[in-house]
């Protein structure tokens, strides 16, 4: 045996290495999101493609300029700005021309403004001000969406009806129709009342909810394609199922209790309001979600509780963005409470107790 084979190499942990890179992970997320984006363009028209292009373009531009001004290295190659722009675009609606006097140029100007402001707060304020990728305190796209909701509430709710079903449903989102409280004020079976609303054309049926023929933001409407994208990320081991299963499961339990056992109501709540988009693609962000399995479950349950409370008791039909943001802020506390104890290390309280008794 040669002397070379006898050398013991010692290095710092981690000792288990992976070929995964930030670029490859972000590329997988982009690929998982593409089908939902294509569906959004088909359902709402080519103006949806304009929103996607603007958000990605502004996000890339702001990342490049901010890194340049702050004299930091160029990070455009990791594709994180592209993912942020894509997620932000999916959280913006194609604006209803009727709210802009039918003038396309007015709607276009407002669209450009929404994409620019949202991208600025997502990339510059939330991400780069805190040091860049991996150091942001919250999901950048979530912050961008919330800023737009607070700053431009009228524009962010100016939903365009799907082209395939203009005469079938209103431009209001399904959750906006269900959240007026009338279902809970009436006596009788909630499922039957929902079925009546669907038959009268006020609500899309569950198949339309699953496919995406309904009012809403560009990337949140097609539930089936979001689920398929999530399955792709699971197969690629980019995400684990703990957070989104706990998130969606908690919302389902709360809505089942609130609706007195109405499964159709639960289905509408799961397929509407961006729950699947938020739970699968935004709540699972590596930087702003816990590392441990126990922490992920607590994080997902917390998101589900906050989202359900907002939907049931507040004047908002959605609640997903605020739920994720609040749990992003609570993430360090969750990690502190659920961090594993190193092997051979005794708990501090137990060690102090033994010292006193000795």
Buried (B, 14 or more C-beta within 10 A) or exposed (E): EEEEEEEEEEEEEEEEEEEEEBEBBBBBBBEBBEBBBBBBBBBBBEBBBBBBEBBBBBBBBBBBEBBEEEEEEEBBEBBBBBBBBBBBBBBBBBBBBEBBEEEEEBBBEBBBBBBBBBBBBBBBBBBBBBEBBEEBBBBBBBBBBBBBBEBBEEBBBBBBBBEEBEEBBBBBBBBBBBBEEEBBEEEEEBBEBBBEBBEEEBBBBBEBBBBBBBBBBBBBBBBBBBBEBBEBBBEBEBBBBBBBBBBBBBBBBBBBEBBEEBBBBBBBBBBBBBBBBBBBBBBBBEBBBBEBEBBBBBBBBBBBBBBBEBBBEEEBBBBBBBBBBBBBEBBEEBBEEBEEEEEEEEEEEEEEEEEEEE
